[in-house]
């Protein structure tokens, strides 16, 4: 008997439908085409396209020849492997009459397809194998062999040991309920409860969908084992944090975020710093760290503030990225850009600000990736990014892996920076020491100085995620990667002017009245408003209100956009308040002073109370616990003022616009001020902060890669 032939009139299966060969056009050399006719369609295919489709087969014909899966077959014992090949020959003989695929040799009468039916051949093969000692082989066994061989080839004929799993034996409706409820809990990040609660919720879910008592819930022990099996299937084992991380990650396969030029993709995020610091007057607290990471070269920028990020922090962070940082006194000369691999002389010819700059990249963001934090997705942030030509891209809620490039550095900051400081709290409560508050904690100014220098050191350390295609085995530093990308991407300086920085500040829409602009119990007025009082701004979407920008760390002035541009407006009571303050202090005063008269009288009372409070804090009079917290937050805010021109706004010391005493000479009798003769102000007990290692630098510079590996 010869092999099956594909001729006109042959019934075939293709695409899940039955067809009949209506014609064959062309030759094998010129490219044959096959015409197939269905019940209500006519189609034409090339020979290669038709035979290459796995759904194509002869109707009621033998299975397609397959190459044995030797990779899978090598995992089973040799005797089982040869038994599978023997069963294959018997199956082929039942279907074609020949035990070999070449179709040669005589055909036994009981297996002749021309004179016997398939059922007769199956029964004949079962009788033959039983007589040969194969055991009790029935016709149903031969039929199962044929089905497995047609579906899986020789591998389907290998005996599979292993019974059904617990999920296979369970009611599918019960498994469906568990999958639905457990997945919903993981997405909501619900606290992990007892399994008895889940058993009741499953009962209610089944009753609501299928009717009361229509689906039986198994006993408690069986149900608990079924929960474990479904959690393992869904990957929901472990702690709630681990479940939340697995539930929020994107669907595989995972693709790396690709950025080919500096600033192409920048990711922003905020997190509390795991270090206790002395805010003021003995108040202890943690700072919040808002960071930005450039994906192309892993550059890092960061802003330290008291807990609760403001839009101003985002503005300062964007300003950090486009503004070079000037070398500070005491920094080692090796940290300067002139001593780095960056082409400093060529860049200085383009941007004179880089002349005395430290070796930290300067980039202009193109796309900024943020989470769903209120400060990041606010309309003011969107407007600020649009004004600088930056595309803002929020990630889905609770999806940390979508911005893993900025999430991972927080762990590196803990290991490379925070853990070396006194007051390190660890990343969770289980890692926290019992007497952290009693350690000699640092002030905000000290931590800020160390942090600024650490940011420069970050760009000198090799990063495992940075590789050059010509030297793929060598990990590059962010500065080296920036130097490699500069000839390709170029460098265009973007100095921020006063208006640029104002655009980055929070925005409110207010009316211009005869009294000026009022909001937050303050009135701002100036002669530049004449001609616009009571007038419509022309912005229909805001009902004619005027665009006003404000700095929460400097409430004594605001900026209003007039037809001729931004104009600065002072607070009408600014001269009554002799000392600078922040929104922390103002909010405290507004809560403490009750309104007893008109709006104008109430505002004057607030200004008077504010001035008295500031003088009280400056005079070091006794304050309540709430007042001390307000003073501490205000001093730690460290607002960066809006520049009067194109100057480096980041050269202003971090703790600038706090309360009185910031710019004054320190009180020698104050025990919180270290003596000049002390040489251990920045030294820890084990001398890891010894300044002699870096010629006066405050940050440890470990050059031994075996002792302090750079974390990716």
Residue, then its C-alpha position, 0 to 999 in steps of 0.5 A: x500500500x502506498x502513502x496517501x495521495x493528495x488528489x482532486x476530491x480528497x477530503x481534508x481538514x484545515x482550520x477546524x473545518x472540512x474541505x475537499x480538494x477542488x484543484x491543483x494548479x502549477x508544479x512543484x518547481x514553479x510553486x503549486x497552489x491547492x484549491x479547497x472547496x468548503x460548504x460555503x467557501x472556496x479558498x486557494x493556498x500555496x503548498x508550503x502554506x497548507x502543509x505548514x499549518x498544524x491544523x491541516x490533515x487528511x480527513x479520516x487518514x493517518x496522523x501526520x508524521x512527527x519527529x520523535x521528541x527525543x528531548x522529552x524521551x531522554x527523561x524516561x528509562x530506556x525500556x519505557x522509551x523502546x516500549x513507546x516506539x514499539x506502540x508507535x509501530x503497532x498504531x501505525x499498522x492499525x491505521x495504514x496497514x504498514x508498521x513502518x512509515x515508508x509503506x513498503x512490505x506485505x500487508x497482513x490480511x487482518x490489517x488491510x484497510x481495503x478489506x477491513x474496518x478500523x474497528x476490526x483492525x483495532x480489535x485484531x491488534x488488541x488480540x495480537x498484543x494480548x497473545x504476545x504477553x502485553x497484558x490485558x490489552x483491549x480495543x479501547x486501549x488501542x483507540x486511546x493509543x491512537x488518540x494520544x499518538x495523533x495529539x502528542x506523537x511518541x511522547x503521548x505513548x509514554x506511561x505517565x505516572x501521577x494521579x490527579x491533583x487536588x484542584x482536579x478533584x475539586x468542584x470547578x465552581x468551588x475553585x472558581x470562587x476561590x480564584x475570584x475572591x483571592x485575586x480580589x483580596x490581593x488587588x485590594x491589598x486587604x489584610x490577611x485574615x483567617x481561613x474561616x472567614x474565606x470559607x464563609x465568603x466562598x459560601x456566600x459567593x456560591x449561594x449568590x451565583x448558583x443558589x443556596x446550597x446548590x454547591x457543597x463546600x467541603x469540610x474545613x480541613x479539605x477546604x484549607x488545603x484547597x485554599x493553599x493549592x489555589x494560592x500556590x496556583x495564583x502565586x499568592x503565598x507569603x506576606x501581604x506585601x509579597x502578595x501585593x507585589x505579585x498581584x500588581x506586576x505586569x503580565x509576563x513576558x517582561x520587557x526592559x525599559x529601553x532609553x538610548x539618550x540622557x533624559x529620554x525617560x526619567x522616573x520620580x518617586x518619594x519615600x521616607x528616609x530610614x534615618x531619624x534626625x534632629x529637627x529642632x529643639x530636640x524634636x526627632x523625626x524622619x525626612x522624606x526623600x523625593x528622587x529622580x532616576x534617569x533610565x539611560x545612565x542611572x543618574x540620581x537626584x534627590x530632595x530632602x524635606x519633612x514628611x509630606x511632599x509638596x509640588x515645590x519639591x518636584x520643582x526643585x528636583x527638576x531644577x536639580x536635573x537641569x542645573x549643575x551643582x557647584x563644588x562645595x568647600x571640603x569636597x575632594x578634587x576628584x569629585x569635580x567634573x574637570x577630573x572626571x571622564x566627562x569632556x569637561x572643556x568641550x562642555x564648558x565652551x557650551x555651558x559656562x555653568x559647568x566651569x566649577x561644577x561637580x561631576x554630576x550629569x546635567x540632563x533635560x527630561x523628555x518623559x517623566x514617569x510617576x506614580x499616582x501620588x497626589x503631588x505627581x499627578x496634580x494639574x499643577x505638575x502637568x502644567x509645569x511639565x508642559x511648560x518645559x516640554x516634558x511629557x508626564x506619564x503616570x503608571x497604573x495604581x499600585x504598580x511599583x514594578x512599572x517604575x522599578x528603576x526608581x524603586x530599587x535605588x531606595x534599597x541602594x541608598x539604605x545600604x550605601x548611605x543611610x546605614x552608615x548614619x546614626x539613627x538608622x531605623x532599618x527598612x522595617x520594624x523587625x530590623x530596627x534597634x531598640x535604642x535608635x532614638x538615644x543615639x547621637x542623631x544628626x541635624x537636618x543640615x548635617x544630613x543634607x550636606x552628606x546627602x549632597x556629597x553622596x549624590x556626587x559619589x553615586x555617579x562615580x560608582x559602577x552600576x551593574x545595569x550600565x554596559x557598553x556594547x563594545x565592552x559588555x563585561x565591564x560595568x560602567x559608572x553613570x558618569x562614564x555612561x553619560x560621557x559615552x552618550x554625549x557624542x550621540x545625544x549631544x548636550x543642550x543647556x537649559x538655564x532656568x529663569x525666574x519665570x521658569x521656576x515660577x511655572x514649576x510652583x503650585x498654581x491656584x485660580x483666584x479673582x482679582x478684587x479691589x482688595x487684591x488677591x485673597x486665599x488662605x486667610x492672606x491678602x496680596x496686593x500691588x500697584x500692578x493689579x490696577x486695571x485688572x481689578x474685577x476684570x475677567x482673565x479670559x480663561x473660560x475653563x476657569x470662569x475668568x479667574x486668574x492664574x496664581x502661583x505660590x511657594x508653600x515654603x515662602x508664603x509672603x509673596x505670590x506670582x500672578x500671570x498678567x497679560x504682560x507676564x508674571x508679576x510678584x505680589x507681596x503679602x500686605x502684612x509682610x512688613x508686620x512680620x519681622x521673621x521668615x516663616x513657612x506654611x507649617x507655621x501659618x497653618x498652626x496660627x490659623x488653627x490657634x486664632x479664632x475669628x472674632x471680627x471682619x476678614x480684614x481684622x482677622x487677617x491683622x490678628x493672624x499677622x500679629x499672632x504670627x509675629x509673636x510666635x516667631x519672636x517667641x520661638x527665636x527667643x527660645x522661650x518655652x513652647x508646647x509640644x505642638x509648637x515645637x513640632x511646628x517649629x521643627x518642621x518649619x526649620x527643616x523645610x529648607x525652602x529654595x527661594x525663587x531666583x531673581x534671575x538666571x542663577x543656580x537656585x540650588x546653591x542656596x543652603x538647604x535650611x534657608x527659609x525656616x524660622x529665626x536663628x537660621x542666619x544668626x550667629x550660633x549661641x555659644x552657650x547652646x549645647x546643641x551647637x558643637x564646639x570648634x575644637x571637637x573633631x568628632x562631629x561627623x565621626x561615628x564610634x568606629x571612625x567610618x566617617x573619618x574625614x582624612x580618607x577623602x581630604x576633608x570629605x564627609x562621605x566614606x569613599x570605599x575603593x575596595x569592590x570586595x568590601x562594598x559592592x555597588x548594588x544594582 
